[in-house]
Amino acid sequence: TKAISLDIRSGPLELVTAELYPWIASLEGLRHQLQDIKRVQGQIDVSALKFSGTIDNPLEGKYTATGKVQDLSIETTLFPSTISFARGGVTVNPQQLSFTQLHTATQDAAIVLTGNIKGFPQQLNRVTLTLDGDMGPKSVKWLADKLELPETYAIRSPLGISGAQISWQPQSTVSFKGTVAVDKGPKIIADVGYQQKLLQVRQLTIKDQYSDANLVFDIKNDQNDFRFSGKLQEETLQNLFIKNPVSGGQLQGNLGVIVPRNRTTRIVAEGKLTGENVPIPLPSGDNVDINQITLQADGSDIRAD
């Protein structure tokens, strides 16, 4: 039997998703890709729609749709609670799903999103987002689990997030750049990445009533870079990390160290650093604990007490 072909050009129209989605999810070309989405309710106001393809395999066709969501809600196995979209602009084509000023809410989060999901809905290959809003404990834990971040780096919540940029690729790279304010804790300005168990802290500024510190902790394949300036107190870390073995700890000074992976190349360092009860968290979940230390460095001349 020859497949039925469609060629649609539409102006403005309203789509009632509670009636439309079950039919879309039943189509052979979309059934597998949408199996994790159990229910969709709400309205999409489409301003322009173009489609050219067959009705039995719409993903192989050419399509573009642009519109706005109105009180849309989605129940999915990918997230533990219903996701609500109060309003926002949406564009979809065979390459990606894009959205602008999408006001999103769950049981303990309220976030405004702008960005795109490439490969949607067939095979996600990159997610790029900018976001502002608040996240509660359940949403923070879900995000950390999805990004496969070690428990060592788990931070307290709720969180206030502003000007954040997130990039994610499956089984590859996760990066975050933005400002995070921890409830009853410090304000953090971060530019970090996590790839194949390598943590890249390109910038991390931590500031509260106890501390004002800037850190770089960049683990690479060829070398490890560490830089610290300012003062970091125990009280700040206690208010930041869920798991924190520090007791009476502090770090103060201005020091930069480059540790090559190649043992034939010398370590280079500059500055001075003093510390007490300093734990260094590792991605494995272990810690290297330093009870007391004073470092002074000038090039390859490093003195430690």
Residue, then its C-alpha position, 0 to 999 in steps of 0.5 A: t500500500k502506498a503511503i499517504s503523502l501530505d503537503i501542509r502550509s498553515g497560518p495561525l492555528e491552535l493545537v489542543t495537545a490533550e487530543l492531538y498528542p495521543w495520535i502523534a505518539s501512535l504514529e509508527g515513525l514517532r512511537h519509539q522516540l516519544q515513549d517516555i512522554k506519557r501525557v501532554q496537556g495544554q495549548i500551543d498557538v502555532s503562528a506558522l507550520k510547514f510539512s512535506g512528507t508521509i503520514d506514516n513516517p513524519l520524521e523522514g519529512k521536512y517540517t518547520a513549526t513556530g509558535k507559543v505554548q500556553d499552560l502546557s504540562i508534560e508527564t514523562t518518565l525522564f523526570p520525577s514530577t510533572i513539568s509545567f510550561a506557563r508560556g514561551g516561544v517554541t520552534v521545531n524542525p528536523q534538526q532541533l527543538s528551540f525555545t525562547q523565554l520558556h517559563t518552566a516549573t516543577q514541584d520545587a523549581a521555577i526556571v526561565l529557559t532559552g536554548n535548543i536541543k539538537g537531534f530532537p526527538q530522534q537522537l539527542n546529541r547536544v543540549t545548550l541552555t541559558l537559564d535563570g531561576d530557583m531550584g529546590p533539593k529534588s531538582v538539584k539532585w535529579l540534575a546532578d544524577k543526570l549529569e553523572l556528577p560525583e557525590t563529592y561535588a554535591i552542593r546544598s540547595p535550594l539554589g538561585i541561578s542567574g545568567a547561567q549557560i549549560s552545555w551537555q553532550p551525551q557521554s562527553t562534556v558537561s559545562f556550566k558558566g554562571t552565578v549560583a547563590v546557595d540558600k544560607g550559603p555563599k555566592i558562587i561565580a563558576d565556569v566549570g566543565y566535566q569530561q571523562k572524569l576530568l574536572q576543569v574549574r576554569q574559574l570559581t569565585i566563592k564569596d560570603q561573610y567568611s570567605d572571598a576566594n578565587l580558584v582554578f583547578d584544571i585537570k587535563n591530560d597533559q598537566n594539572d593547573f592549580r591557582f588560588s587567591g584570597k581566603l577560604q574558611e571552614e564555615t563557607l565550605q560547610n554551608l556549600f557542600i553536602k559532604n564536607p569533612v572540614s573541621g576548623g579549616q582555612l586556606q589563605g594566600n596567592l599561589g599558582v602551580i602547574v604539575p605536568r603529567n610528563r615526569t621529565t618536565r619540572i613543576v612550576a609554581e609561584g606565590k605563597l599559600t598557608g592552610e589548616n585542615v584542608p581536604i582535597p576532594l577527588p572524583s573517586g569520592d576519596n579525599v587527600d587530607i592536609n592537616q597543616i601546610t605552608l607553601q612558598a614558590d618561585g619558579s621551580d624552587i618550591r619550599a613546603d612546611 
